[in-house]
Structures are given as structure tokens and as C-alpha cells.
């Protein structure tokens, strides 16, 4: 078992009243309801999406155990 760095993203503020672009960014991260949590790999693309809606979400770095696929 290997550990992989993931981001735990939680929607803490409603995107209602914000631009359509910010609403779509939250949806594309998998956040549809308040206090919903989504896990994503820590990549520059995901970091950029989080940065665009940083006022709506909280982010934690977590390590998740992943089974080796080569076995």
C-alpha cells in the first residue's frame, strides 16, 4: 500500500449570487451541495480551480492509502 497526497475540498459557502463561471467551477470539482466534500489529486489544474473559488471552499491536504495497481 502506497500513500498518495490528495486534497479534501469542502464547499462552505453557497455559489448563489456569484458569477456563472464560479458556479461551474464548483460543479466541475464535484461540489453540488453545501458542506459536500470532494477528493482530488494535488495537481496544478485542480489548484487553479480551487484558487478561482477560494472564497467558497476550504481545502485540506490528506494522505490516502492506495493499492498498488502493478500487482
C-alpha positions in Angstrom: 0.0 0.0 0.0 1.3 3.4 -1.0 0.2 6.8 0.3 -0.9 9.4 -2.2 -1.3 13.1 -1.5 -4.9 14.2 -2.1 -6.9 17.4 -1.5 -10.1 17.3 0.6 -12.3 20.2 -0.8 -15.4 21.2 1.1 -18.0 23.7 -0.1 -18.6 26.0 2.8 -20.3 28.9 1.1 -23.1 28.9 -1.5 -22.2 29.9 -5.0 -25.6 31.6 -5.4 -25.0 35.2 -6.2 -21.6 34.6 -7.8 -20.7 34.5 -11.4 -21.8 31.6 -13.6 -18.1 30.8 -14.1 -17.6 30.3 -10.4 -20.7 28.2 -10.1 -19.5 25.9 -13.0 -16.0 25.7 -11.3 -17.6 24.4 -8.1 -19.8 21.9 -10.1 -16.8 20.6 -12.0 -15.0 19.9 -8.8 -17.9 17.7 -7.8 -19.4 20.2 -5.3 -23.1 20.5 -5.7 -24.5 20.9 -2.1 -23.3 22.8 0.9 -20.8 21.0 3.1 -20.3 18.4 0.4 -16.7 17.0 0.3 -14.8 16.0 -2.8 -11.3 14.4 -3.0 -8.9 15.2 -5.9 -5.3 14.6 -6.7 -3.0 17.6 -5.9 -2.3 18.8 -9.5 -1.8 22.4 -10.8 -5.1 22.2 -12.7 -7.1 21.4 -9.5 -5.1 24.0 -7.6 -6.1 26.7 -10.2 -9.8 25.7 -9.9 -9.6 26.0 -6.1 -7.9 29.3 -6.4 -10.7 30.6 -8.6 -13.3 29.8 -5.9 -11.1 30.0 -2.7 -13.7 32.2 -1.0 -16.3 29.4 -1.3 -14.3 26.4 -0.2 -11.9 25.0 2.4 -9.0 22.8 1.4 -7.1 20.2 3.5 -4.2 18.1 2.3 -4.7 14.5 3.3 -2.8 11.3 2.5 -4.8 8.4 1.2 -3.6 4.8 1.1 -3.8 3.4 -2.5 -3.4 -0.2 -3.5 -0.6 -0.9 -6.0 -2.0 -1.4 -9.5 1.0 -3.3 -10.8 0.3 -6.4 -8.6 
